[in-house]
Amino acid sequence: RGCNVQDAQLLEEMSEKEHEVKIVAQREKQRDLIQQLKSQLEDLETYAYEMGDADSLPTSRVMEKQKVVLEELRHKLDLNLENFHSLSAEELRQVVDHAVGQIVNPAKVKEKLVEQLKTQIVDLERFIQFLQGEVTSPNQLEKEHCLCSLHGSSQ
């Protein structure tokens, strides 16, 4: 009886190991099949595009162009995407918003400052004109129209 129980356990352990080996082999076959299907799909998309049947670029070419655009943006915006794969969509938005804000906000501040300076220049020009008008206006008035004690007594 002891041998039969041990034999049964050995068979069960062997079947579990065999089962695991079969699962690993099946997963490997699935990966190969998926890779083969992806390759066929890419070939089909390229063929359809070259023949004029497809309206848009093949997915692989679109992804290549998107990668170039993203790399340029990453360099120009100084994006830190080291842990890109572990970030959620919302976290990625926040990282990009922050990087864009680093560039856009100073430009907005400069724009507001320029507008304020333009307004101050216009105000100063008006004030100067006002002051020049006050300085020249007594000379422009004729003495007979002046009612001050200095000019009014000469009438």
Summary of the structure (lengths in Angstrom):
residues: 155
radius of gyration: 41.6
end to end distance: 148.5
largest distance: 148.5
contacts: 300
relative contact order: 0.03
helix: 85%
strand: 0%
